[in-house]
């Protein structure tokens, strides 16, 4: 009984120690979050920018936060700009929710199609006769004649393509919502989405034969990393510079 009381007191003390830091981080995040109106230094036209509030909170705990833009209404065409409007963004008041329609970034389809195609090709190679087809047939209980017949059906291929596209669109949506880009961020979002899918369908996945589960898990890991790297790495980089 004394041990439980001591454990509860330690937990309460731990949270009380972390509470001021958490409140300070929340204040920094709130201060720099949201879309803000600026005048672009390149053409003096109105634009909407977003400060990387997560970066500011992560670097502002023990000193001056490291500020940078994470999105702009003129990106990706001008994503390599010098961010000369950063000082304006810091002083400007953020838009109220729904006020700045220019702050809504579209989802770019080309990286999604490339990522889905790469995942589909990876699956075709992974389940080919040169890699795991024999073990896959034994695990699922199919004969070679049945597999040769399935190869000419359209529905399995269309279903695989649809799953790859949906997953790639999910990763792109997470990147858009979180205002993130880059290979590492794309891989992180893909891993989070894959973990969510596995968690929601774990009851059915756990009932698969062990050999089949190992084969499909290996493909899922490689496909997840591939989709995340392509979508994150090409996010906002395929647009042609405007003349």
C-alpha positions in Angstrom: 0.0 0.0 0.0 2.8 2.4 0.8 4.5 1.5 -2.4 1.4 2.4 -4.4 1.1 5.7 -2.6 4.7 6.5 -3.3 4.3 5.5 -7.0 1.3 7.8 -7.3 3.1 10.7 -5.7 6.1 10.2 -8.0 3.8 10.2 -11.1 2.1 13.4 -9.9 5.4 15.1 -9.2 6.7 14.1 -12.6 3.7 15.6 -14.4 3.9 18.8 -12.2 7.6 19.2 -13.2 6.7 18.8 -16.9 3.6 20.9 -16.8 5.4 24.4 -17.1 7.5 23.1 -20.0 4.4 21.7 -21.7 2.5 24.9 -21.3 5.4 26.9 -22.6 5.7 24.7 -25.7 2.0 25.0 -26.3 2.2 28.8 -26.1 5.1 28.8 -28.6 3.2 26.5 -30.9 0.0 28.7 -30.6 2.0 31.9 -31.2 3.4 30.8 -34.6 0.7 28.5 -35.9 -1.8 29.4 -38.6 -1.7 31.0 -42.0 -0.7 34.7 -42.2 -1.0 37.4 -44.9 2.2 38.8 -46.3 3.4 40.8 -49.3 5.7 38.6 -51.4 9.1 40.4 -51.7 9.5 39.1 -55.2 6.4 40.7 -56.8 4.9 42.7 -53.9 1.6 40.7 -54.4 -0.5 39.3 -51.5 0.4 35.8 -50.4 -0.4 33.5 -47.5 2.4 31.7 -45.6 2.6 29.3 -42.7 5.4 29.3 -40.1 6.7 25.9 -39.0 5.2 26.0 -35.5 6.5 22.5 -34.6 10.1 23.6 -35.4 9.6 26.8 -33.4 8.3 24.8 -30.4 11.1 22.3 -30.6 13.8 24.9 -30.7 12.3 27.5 -28.5 12.4 25.6 -25.2 15.8 26.9 -24.1 16.2 30.0 -26.1 15.1 31.9 -29.2 13.0 29.7 -31.6 14.4 28.8 -35.0 11.7 30.2 -37.3 11.2 29.2 -40.9 8.3 28.9 -43.3 6.8 25.4 -44.0 4.3 26.4 -46.6 3.2 29.3 -48.9 0.5 29.9 -51.4 3.1 30.5 -54.1 4.7 27.1 -53.5 5.9 24.8 -55.0 6.7 27.1 -57.9 8.7 29.4 -55.6 9.6 26.9 -52.9 13.3 27.8 -53.3 12.8 31.4 -52.3 14.9 33.1 -49.6 11.8 33.4 -47.3 12.3 37.2 -47.1 8.7 37.6 -45.9 9.4 35.7 -42.7 9.6 38.9 -40.6 6.2 40.0 -42.0 4.7 36.7 -41.1 6.0 36.9 -37.5 4.4 40.3 -37.0 1.1 39.5 -38.9 -1.9 38.2 -37.2 -3.0 34.7 -38.3 -6.1 34.2 -40.4 -9.2 33.1 -38.6 -10.4 29.5 -39.5 -11.8 29.5 -43.0 -10.8 33.0 -43.8 -7.7 32.3 -45.9 -8.7 30.1 -48.8 -5.2 30.5 -50.4 -3.8 28.5 -47.4 -5.4 25.3 -48.6 -2.8 23.4 -50.5 -3.8 20.9 -53.2 -2.7 17.2 -53.2 -0.4 16.7 -56.1 -1.3 13.6 -58.1 2.0 12.8 -60.0 4.0 11.7 -56.9 1.0 9.6 -55.8 0.7 7.8 -59.2 4.5 7.2 -59.3 4.5 5.8 -55.7 1.5 3.5 -56.3 3.0 2.2 -59.5 6.3 1.5 -57.7 4.5 -0.3 -54.9 2.6 -2.4 -57.5 5.7 -3.3 -59.4 7.4 -4.2 -56.1 4.5 -6.5 -55.3 4.7 -8.1 -58.7 8.4 -8.8 -58.2 8.0 -9.9 -54.6 5.3 -12.5 -55.6 7.1 -13.6 -58.7 8.6 -17.0 -59.3 12.1 -15.6 -58.7 11.4 -14.5 -55.1 8.5 -15.8 -53.0 5.9 -17.3 -55.4 6.6 -20.9 -54.4 6.5 -20.3 -50.7 3.4 -18.0 -51.2 1.6 -20.8 -53.1 2.4 -23.4 -50.4 1.2 -21.0 -47.7 -2.1 -20.1 -49.4 -2.7 -23.6 -50.7 -2.8 -23.0 -54.5 -1.4 -25.1 -57.3 0.7 -23.8 -60.2 -2.3 -24.2 -62.5 -4.5 -22.1 -60.3 -1.8 -19.4 -60.1 -1.4 -19.4 -63.8 -5.1 -18.9 -64.2 -5.2 -16.1 -61.6 -2.5 -14.2 -63.4 -4.9 -13.5 -66.3 -7.7 -12.3 -64.1 -8.2 -8.5 -64.0 -9.8 -8.2 -60.6 -6.7 -9.1 -58.4 -4.5 -6.7 -60.3 -7.1 -3.9 -60.2 -7.6 -4.5 -56.5 -3.9 -4.3 -55.8 -3.6 -1.1 -57.8 -6.5 0.4 -55.9 -5.0 -0.4 -52.6 -1.7 1.1 -53.6 -3.4 4.3 -54.8 -5.5 4.6 -51.7 -2.5 4.2 -49.5 -0.4 6.7 -51.5 -3.3 9.2 -51.3 -3.5 8.7 -47.6 0.2 9.5 -47.1 -0.2 12.6 -49.3 -3.2 13.7 -47.3 -1.3 13.4 -44.0 1.6 15.4 -45.5 -0.8 18.1 -46.7 -2.6 18.3 -43.4 0.6 18.4 -41.4 2.3 20.8 -43.8 5.3 18.4 -44.2 7.5 17.3 -47.1 10.7 15.3 -47.6 11.7 11.7 -47.7 11.9 11.2 -43.9 8.5 12.9 -43.3 6.9 10.9 -46.0 8.3 7.6 -44.6 7.0 8.6 -41.1 3.5 9.4 -42.4 3.5 6.1 -44.3 4.5 4.1 -41.3 1.9 5.8 -39.1 -0.8 5.1 -41.7 0.3 1.5 -42.1 0.3 1.0 -38.4 -3.3 2.4 -38.2 -4.4 0.0 -41.0 -2.8 -3.0 -39.2 -4.3 -2.0 -35.9 -7.8 -1.8 -37.3 -7.6 -5.1 -39.2 -5.4 -7.0 -36.8 -8.1 -9.6 -36.0 -8.2 -10.8 -39.6 -4.4 -10.5 -40.1 -3.6 -12.6 -37.0 -5.6 -15.5 -38.4 -3.5 -15.8 -41.6 -1.0 -18.7 -41.8 2.3 -17.9 -40.3 4.3 -18.3 -43.6 1.8 -16.2 -45.5 1.9 -13.5 -42.8 5.7 -13.3 -42.9 5.7 -13.0 -46.7 3.0 -10.3 -46.8 4.5 -8.4 -43.9 7.8 -8.2 -45.7 6.1 -6.8 -48.8 4.0 -4.4 -46.7 7.2 -3.0 -45.0 9.0 -2.4 -48.3 5.9 -1.0 -50.0 5.3 1.4 -47.1 8.8 2.7 -47.2 8.7 3.0 -51.0 5.5 4.9 -51.0 6.5 7.2 -48.2 9.9 8.0 -49.7 8.4 8.8 -53.2 5.4 10.8 -52.1 7.4 12.7 -49.4 10.5 13.2 -51.6 8.6 14.5 -54.6 6.0 16.4 -52.7 5.9 19.9 -54.2 8.9 19.3 -56.4 7.4 18.4 -59.8 5.7 21.7 -60.6 7.3 23.7 -63.4 8.5 27.2 -62.5 5.9 29.8 -63.6 7.1 32.2 -66.2 
